[in-house]
């Protein structure tokens, strides 16, 4: 029923257009017939109303054709411009990698995985027995083990090591491959899970190796003697220590007015 109705509506529109065209032609013919009858009964032979009307009609047709010719030229220019743009878009499309990664992208991902795994080993990560099975997701770019987020297979302290390793690996890759990293890292209490002091030292060492190309800011509470000793042994030439002997923020109690 819908198809039949649509067909009839389309046919009706076509007939309406034909009627309008025919009405226009009839109007022109009636005006011409009227002018000819006027000429037959006219007493003035100096001009012919039919000829004048015909001239005006022809002039209108000429103007319409000239406008059409101008439109055709303008349209031709636009089509050439669109054709050129389309060709450029096709070239750009063909330059896009078929699997969304360029050779350089693949190289960066492989380097990120390599640096991440090396950092994990250096920082004493133990939750996964075979770190060579760790991969980097091509969708989220996060580290995975057997297809799952590494944090589900990591202990609390090892989860901290994952954060260290991945954060540092991102910076390392960006520096080697001229990436868009802001070259600033900020760590708040990196030893919050009482990490083994040798692993913390490895973490500091990996950062000190790249500090001339970036800025790393750490906030650490010196809770034990090992951490204090490690911080005190850091070379002043490679880092700057800012010691805050008292609490940075203190609660001040005020007596409300009676």
Secondary structure, 3 states (H helix, E strand, C coil): CHHHHHHHHHHHHHHHHHHHHHHHHHHHHHHHHHHHHHHHCCCCCCCCHHHHHHHHHHHHHHHHHHHHHHHHHHHHHHHHHHHHHHHHHHHHHHHCCCCCCCHHHHHHHHHHHHHHHHHHHHCCCCCCCCHHHEEECCCCCCEEECCEEHHHHCCHHHHHHHHHHHHHHHHHHHHHCCCCCCCEEEEECCCCCCCCHHHHHHHHHHHHCCHHHCEEEEECCCCCHHHHHHHHCCCCCCCCCCCCCCCCCCCCCCCCCC
